[in-house]
Amino acid sequence: MFKKTHDYAKGETIPTVSQGIWQVCNGMVQLSTLYTNGEEGLLGWVGPSMCFSLWLSGLQIYQAKALSDVSLIWFSIPEVEGSPELAREILPQLSRRLRQTEAMLAIAGLRRVEDRLQQLLLLLAREIGQPEARGTRIAVRLTHQDIAGAINTSRVTVTRIMGKLRSSGAIAVDKRQMILKDEYWSRANDDSVLRSA
């Protein structure tokens, strides 16, 4: 079945309505919510083949932002319910989002900010990382504020810890993207709260 794609530029807000599901064809989408104090809480990321929708969320405020240029396909709820093939295609991607959400919850429960940041970086590497000679590239640009929102701390704290990781050689920055150096992160992965994929 041929469906028209909907394109959004990096930084654009993607409309979330309750009567359908977006599926990502290419690019990366960041999902978040807004708290009553005005702060943004990061919920996760959706990449190629993955789905997101207000219909799948119990949150009052559910936002989607293009982290890169993205192409999406829209499916109405009746389309999903009426097509066993489409439902079979979407189910594994919903399972992937559920695992990502549980990982975010486990990370949020860690006491030390350093541990939360380390585990978040490992999750990012697993979910959206691209292997390269020096390690694993986090192929989208996340601000320190984005990261702070994901681990419930301040941007200043994230900047301080990221500076330590950078000076220790655990991460490098290239073209405004992080590279997690394998020699450091393979050890950290052994102590991870995340199950190996």
NORHU-V64517 format. One line per field, one symbol per residue. psi: psi as a letter, one per 30 degrees, with the letter a starting at -180 (. if undefined). burial: + if it has 24 or more other ideal C-beta (glycine too) atoms within 12 Angstrom, else -. A space follows every 50 residues. Layout:
psi: ???
burial: ???
//
This chain:
psi: kkkklkkklkfkkkkjlfhakkkkelakkkkllklfgfkkkkfakkakfl llkefglgkejjkkkjflklklkkkleeeeffjeeeeeeeeeeeeeeeee eeeeeeeffkekeeeeeeeeeeeeeeegljklefbkkjgljklfeeeeef ghaleeeeeeeeeeeeffgellkkhgkkkkkeeefeeeeegkfkkk.
burial: -----+-+-----+-+---++++++-+++++++------++++++++-++ +++++++----+++++++-++++++----+-----+---+--++-++--+ +-++--++-+--++-++++++++++++++-----++++++++-+-+++++ +++----+--++--+----+++----+++++--++--++--+++---
//
